[in-house]
Amino acid sequence: MEILKKLIFILIFFVSQLCSAKDSIEISILTCSPGNEIYSAFGHSAIRIFDKENGIDKVYNFGMFDFDTPNFTLKFIKGKLKYRLGIHQTEDFINEYTRGNRTVIEQKLNLGKQEKNEFLEKLNFLYRPENRYYLYSFLEKNCSTEIRDLLL
């Protein structure tokens, strides 16, 4: 009977360790300082997904657009410029901003494993080809509001 109690204790201990094991995924918001171009005058925000265990380090960027769009500046100002969600390697994203003398600040989100899973599901849903495009708006639909909406 004593051996059975010890085995049960050991089993409970290992199960509790597995349940409380830290998941390997970190989700962060990257905030970039303003740039000189009209589209970068207010800075930028993106999402970093870092999973050391699986070798994933990507940035989900809601600020992608076509520079060759006719009447680019007018469409941008009127909220008629088509933006999309893109994915970059984190190193490439940070290098692009630092080459432009722009600061990138990382803020890790304090999310539980279930919250991270839900966040990633929403993010991957938005990255589907039929969902990744949106019309940019200074106040209502931009890189920051997209992140806010994901968190809500």
JODA-V819257 format. One record per run of one state. SS is the DSSP state (hx for helix, st for strand, lp for the rest). FROM is the first residue (numbers start at 1). TO is the last residue. If there is no record, write none. Layout:
BEGIN
SS/FROM/TO  SS/FROM/TO
END
This chain:
BEGIN
lp/1/1  hx/2/20  lp/21/24  st/25/32  lp/33/37  hx/38/40  lp/41/43  st/44/51  hx/52/54  lp/55/55  st/56/65  lp/66/71  hx/72/78  lp/79/81  st/82/89  hx/90/99  lp/100/103  st/104/108  lp/109/112  hx/113/127  lp/128/132  st/133/135  lp/136/136  st/137/137  lp/138/140  st/141/141  lp/142/142  hx/143/151  lp/152/152
END
